[in-house]
């Protein structure tokens, strides 16, 4: 899996614009996904350009939850690149465009992509399967990281997690993973760095992660495109 952080509170590259919110470009199994859209369409589109991600590449949008800092760029993006949008059922307006796919329970999107379903009535997470391992991509982890991981492991062993971890202090649960990239609303990043060591990877706009099966139970993810802080 290749992941490029497009929207975050911090910047990992010069020239890109940091802002409160989250969006990430994912490439896996022949699919290219925009996960969340940040708070502002202008910032999202400019960061995509600076990070070398073309809107026309994107096959689908996956919205974790309805909060403004994850959906603010959606209207701008789909006006440029119409495509299916998988969103929690609670996030959908009655007059949502036809391309919106409402998600309530756990859903298999394609051979290698799954939604956890809307957990705690607020948020879904994306589960990516590669070579028998699972990677979990989260927006804000409002249902709780442990709740999300408990749902994900129903499909197999989870290797790592990427996204906003909110107020997670379940460091033992995180330590059982092989890599953790905390972004956006992750409160306890200093503690995670101290406890998790090289397993913890800082986020930031422009951070690119190249992940393969070799990083599961054999070390940490390989960051590219921006140095690890």
GIPEHU-V587806 format. One record per pair of residues at least 4 apart in sequence whose C-alpha atoms are under 7 Angstrom apart, sorted by the first residue. I is the first residue (numbers start at 1). J is the second residue. D is the distance in whole Angstrom. If there is no record, write none. Layout:
I,J,D + I,J,D
This chain:
1,26,7 + 1,27,6 + 1,28,5 + 1,210,6 + 1,211,5 + 1,212,6 + 2,26,6 + 2,27,5 + 2,28,7 + 2,209,6 + 2,210,5 + 2,211,6 + 3,24,7 + 3,25,6 + 3,26,5 + 3,27,6 + 3,208,6 + 3,209,5 + 3,210,7 + 4,24,6 + 4,25,5 + 4,26,7 + 4,206,6 + 4,207,6 + 4,208,4 + 4,209,6 + 5,23,6 + 5,24,4 + 5,25,6 + 5,204,7 + 5,205,5 + 5,206,5 + 5,207,5 + 5,208,7 + 6,23,5 + 6,24,5 + 6,25,7 + 6,44,7 + 6,47,6 + 6,48,6 + 6,205,5 + 6,206,6 + 7,18,7 + 7,19,7 + 7,21,6 + 7,22,5 + 7,23,5 + 7,24,7 + 7,38,6 + 7,44,6 + 7,205,5 + 8,18,6 + 8,19,6 + 8,20,6 + 8,21,5 + 8,22,5 + 8,183,7 + 8,184,5 + 8,204,5 + 8,205,5 + 9,18,5 + 9,19,5 + 9,20,5 + 9,21,6 + 9,184,5 + 9,204,7 + 10,18,5 + 10,204,5 + 10,205,6 + 11,16,7 + 11,17,7 + 11,18,5 + 11,204,4 + 11,205,4 + 11,206,7 + 12,204,5 + 12,205,5 + 12,206,5 + 12,207,6 + 12,226,6 + 13,205,7 + 13,206,5 + 13,226,6 + 16,47,6 + 16,50,7 + 16,205,7 + 17,43,7 + 17,47,7 + 18,205,7 + 20,69,7 + 21,38,5 + 21,39,6 + 21,69,4 + 21,70,6 + 21,184,6 + 22,36,6 + 22,37,7 + 22,38,5 + 22,69,7 + 22,70,6 + 22,139,7 + 22,184,6 + 23,35,6 + 23,36,5 + 23,37,5 + 23,38,5 + 23,70,7 + 24,34,6 + 24,35,5 + 24,36,7 + 25,33,6 + 25,34,5 + 25,35,6 + 26,32,6 + 26,33,5 + 26,34,6 + 27,31,6 + 27,32,5 + 27,33,6 + 28,32,7 + 29,112,7 + 31,59,6 + 32,57,7 + 32,58,5 + 32,59,5 + 32,60,7 + 33,58,6 + 33,59,6 + 33,60,5 + 33,61,6 + 34,58,6 + 34,60,6 + 34,61,5 + 34,62,6 + 35,61,6 + 35,62,5 + 35,63,6 + 36,62,6 + 36,63,5 + 36,64,6 + 36,70,5 + 36,71,6 + 37,44,7 + 37,70,5 + 37,71,5 + 37,72,6 + 37,73,5 + 37,74,6 + 38,44,7 + 38,69,5 + 38,70,4 + 38,71,6 + 38,72,6 + 38,73,6 + 39,68,6 + 39,69,4 + 39,70,6 + 39,71,6 + 39,72,4 + 39,73,6 + 40,44,6 + 40,72,5 + 40,73,5 + 41,45,6 + 41,72,6 + 41,73,4 + 41,74,7 + 41,76,5 + 41,77,7 + 42,46,6 + 43,47,6 + 44,48,6 + 44,73,6 + 45,49,6 + 46,50,6 + 47,51,6 + 48,52,6 + 48,53,5 + 48,54,7 + 49,53,6 + 49,54,7 + 51,206,6 + 55,81,6 + 56,81,6 + 59,83,6 + 60,83,5 + 60,84,5 + 60,85,6 + 61,84,6 + 61,85,5 + 61,86,6 + 62,85,6 + 62,86,5 + 62,87,6 + 63,86,6 + 63,87,5 + 64,87,7 + 64,88,7 + 64,123,5 + 64,124,5 + 64,125,6 + 64,138,7 + 64,139,5 + 65,88,6 + 65,91,6 + 65,122,6 + 65,123,5 + 65,124,7 + 66,70,7 + 66,71,6 + 66,91,5 + 67,71,6 + 68,72,5 + 73,77,6 + 74,78,6 + 75,79,6 + 76,80,7 + 77,81,6 + 78,82,5 + 78,83,7 + 83,99,6 + 84,99,5 + 84,100,6 + 84,101,7 + 85,99,6 + 85,100,5 + 85,101,6 + 86,100,6 + 86,101,5 + 86,102,6 + 86,103,7 + 87,91,6 + 87,101,6 + 87,102,5 + 87,103,6 + 88,102,6 + 88,103,5 + 88,104,6 + 88,118,6 + 88,123,7 + 88,124,6 + 89,102,5 + 89,103,5 + 89,104,6 + 90,122,7 + 92,96,6 + 96,100,7 + 103,117,6 + 103,118,7 + 104,117,5 + 104,118,5 + 105,117,4 + 105,118,6 + 106,115,6 + 106,116,5 + 106,117,4 + 107,114,6 + 107,115,5 + 107,116,7 + 107,117,6 + 108,113,6 + 108,114,4 + 108,115,6 + 109,113,5 + 109,114,5 + 112,128,6 + 112,129,5 + 112,130,7 + 113,127,6 + 113,128,5 + 113,129,6 + 114,126,6 + 114,127,5 + 114,128,7 + 115,124,6 + 115,125,6 + 115,126,5 + 115,127,6 + 116,124,6 + 116,125,6 + 116,126,6 + 116,151,6 + 116,152,6 + 117,124,5 + 118,122,6 + 118,123,5 + 118,124,4 + 119,123,5 + 119,124,6 + 119,143,6 + 120,143,5 + 123,142,7 + 123,143,7 + 125,136,7 + 125,137,6 + 125,138,5 + 126,136,6 + 126,137,5 + 126,138,7 + 127,134,6 + 127,135,6 + 127,136,5 + 127,137,6 + 127,152,7 + 128,134,5 + 128,135,5 + 128,136,6 + 129,133,6 + 129,134,5 + 129,135,7 + 130,134,6 + 131,213,6 + 133,156,7 + 133,157,6 + 133,158,6 + 133,159,6 + 133,213,7 + 134,156,7 + 134,157,6 + 134,158,5 + 134,159,6 + 135,158,6 + 135,159,6 + 135,160,5 + 135,161,6 + 136,160,6 + 136,161,5 + 136,162,6 + 137,161,6 + 137,162,5 + 137,163,6 + 138,162,6 + 138,163,5 + 138,164,6 + 139,163,6 + 139,164,5 + 140,163,7 + 140,164,4 + 140,165,6 + 140,166,6 + 140,185,6 + 141,145,6 + 141,164,6 + 141,165,5 + 141,166,6 + 143,147,6 + 143,148,7 + 144,148,6 + 145,149,6 + 145,165,7 + 145,168,6 + 146,150,6 + 147,151,6 + 148,152,6 + 149,153,6 + 150,154,7 + 153,157,6 + 153,158,6 + 158,177,7 + 159,177,5 + 159,178,5 + 159,179,7 + 159,216,6 + 160,177,5 + 160,178,6 + 160,179,5 + 160,180,6 + 161,179,7 + 161,180,5 + 161,181,6 + 162,180,6 + 162,181,5 + 162,182,6 + 163,181,6 + 163,182,5 + 163,183,5 + 164,182,6 + 164,183,5 + 164,184,5 + 164,185,5 + 164,186,5 + 165,182,6 + 165,185,6 + 165,186,5 + 166,185,5 + 166,186,4 + 166,187,6 + 167,186,6 + 167,187,5 + 167,188,7 + 170,174,7 + 171,175,6 + 172,176,6 + 175,196,6 + 178,199,6 + 178,216,6 + 178,217,6 + 178,219,7 + 178,220,6 + 179,199,5 + 179,200,6 + 179,220,6 + 179,221,6 + 180,199,6 + 180,200,5 + 180,201,6 + 181,200,6 + 181,201,5 + 181,202,6 + 181,203,6 + 182,186,6 + 182,201,7 + 182,202,6 + 182,203,6 + 183,202,7 + 183,203,5 + 183,204,7 + 188,192,6 + 189,193,6 + 190,194,6 + 191,195,6 + 192,196,5 + 192,200,7 + 193,197,5 + 193,200,6 + 196,200,6 + 199,220,6 + 201,228,7 + 202,228,6 + 202,229,6 + 203,207,6 + 206,226,7 + 207,225,6 + 207,226,5 + 208,223,6 + 208,224,5 + 208,225,5 + 208,226,7 + 209,221,7 + 209,222,6 + 209,223,5 + 209,224,6 + 210,221,7 + 210,222,6 + 210,223,6 + 210,224,7 + 211,215,7 + 211,221,5 + 211,222,6 + 214,218,6 + 215,219,5 + 215,220,5 + 215,221,5 + 223,228,7
